[in-house]
Amino acid sequence: MVKKKNKIRLAKGDIVFLSFVYVFLGIVTVVILYPLIYVFSASVSDPSKIVSGEVVLLPKGFSFAMYSRIFNSKNILIGYRNTVLYTVIGTMYNIFMTIIAAYPLSKKDFKGNSVFTFIICFTMLFSGGMIPAYLNIKNLGLLNNPLVMILPGALSATNFIILRNYFMHFVPGEVLESALVDGASQLKTLWSIVLPLSGPILAVLTVYYAVGHWNSYFSALLYLQDDNYMPLQIFLRRILLLGTSDGMTTGSSLQDQIMYEGLKYALIVVAVVPMVALYLATQKHFKKGIMIGAIKG
C-alpha cells in the first residue's frame, strides 16, 4: 500500500491571502514584462506599423532593418566601443580599489581602522559639490580625457562597506590564521584564500559597478567635448530626448521620420541587452550575494 502524504490544510483566511498575493504578483509581472516585450517587438517591426498603432504585443512586419541602421552608424559604434571600454576597465579598477580598501580595514587589529573607515563613510553624507568637483577635474588635467570616466569614481563607499563586512563575518578567521602560520603573506592569503571564498559578493559588486558605468552619462556631459570619447548613453540622450537621428536618417522626409520611431526602440534594446546578459551570467552568485547581505552586515 502506498501511503498518501499528509497534505497541509490551509485555513480559509490563508487561502484568501495567498490568492490575493498570487493575483497581485501576476499583475506586477504583466506590468513589468509588457513594456519590455513591446519595446523588443517594436524594434523588429515595420516602423509604419508602430506609428499606426498596430504593434500591441507581437511584431508586425518582422524586420531587422533598424538594427542594420544602428550598427552602420559611426557615432553609435564609437559610443558602444567607448562604453564597453569604460565599463570593463572601470569595473576592474573599482573592484581592485574596493578590495585593497576593504581587506585591511576588515582587520580589527589594524591601527587606524575606525579612522579610515569613518573617512570613507563620511563621503556618503557630504560631497564637495559640482563646481569644486569640476575645478578638481580641470586641475588634474582630465577635461576632455577618457580617463575622467574611470578614475574619479574609484571607490563606492556603500560597496566598500558591503565587502568589508563580508570579509569580517563570512571569511573564517581560523583559515586566515592557519595560512599566516604556514608562512603565507597577507597578499598571498588575500589572493589564494580570501578572494576564492568571496565569489558571490564580488559578483554582486561587479554588477553594481558595471551597471553604474554602463548607464553613466552625466560625467561625460560635464567633462567631455570630443564625440570620439563619448559613451553610448550620450548618443542615446541625443536621439531619445533631444529628437535627433544622429545621421541614421536624413530627417527631411516623412519616411525618415517614421523610420526614426523604429530606431528609438532598437536603440533601447541595444543599450539594455549587455546588462541583462551580465545579470544572467552572474545570477547564481548574485542571488547568493544578495542573501548574504540581507542576513548579516
PyMOL commands that set and color helices and strands:
alter all, ss='L'
color gray80, all
select helices_A, chain A and resi 12-43+47-51+65-71+74-105+113-122+130-139+146-149+157-170+173-181+186-197+199-215+218-223+227-229+232-240+254-281+283-295
alter helices_A, ss='H'
color red, helices_A
deselect
rebuild
show_as cartoon
